[in-house]
Amino acid sequence: MLRHTLIFTFNDGISDEVKTEAVERLRGLSETPHASYFSVGVNEATSANAGDLIEIAEFADQAMYAEYRDSPEHREFSAFIGNIATWKLVDDTFDSERHRFAVALGTLRTMQGEIVPVHNQEMVPVEWVLDVVNKALGIE
């Protein structure tokens, strides 16, 4: 899997209307059939180091990413955003199954003390599930 992450920072003097248009256009790219995951976020932080807008997209492989990158919709957005913002890009590869497992495990850890259903609908404590998973991974 390829994770494609961009953080956009609007140039000084860009109007709120144009910023809103940028957000809407970027969200429109989420309709791409090439990405298995696509998220757009608008910054709420007040830090001087914060960007204004983020795109996180995941693609099955480099070929799917290339199809997205070379699509007319993406080229149009790139031309538009290039006139109003700068950006930082990070593309990284990851094992999707391991990533999803890590997310699920992190979710379980935040739920400690709660009761959750397991495959046969029996209710068990989250700690029990974590113990089984940790033993399977060799984590004590």
Secondary structure as UniProt FT lines:
FT   STRAND          2..10
FT   TURN            12..13
FT   HELIX           16..28
FT   HELIX           29..31
FT   STRAND          35..42
FT   TURN            48..49
FT   STRAND          53..59
FT   HELIX           62..69
FT   HELIX           72..82
FT   TURN            83..84
FT   STRAND          85..93
FT   HELIX           96..110
FT   TURN            111..113
FT   STRAND          115..117
FT   TURN            119..120
FT   STRAND          123..125
FT   HELIX           126..137
//
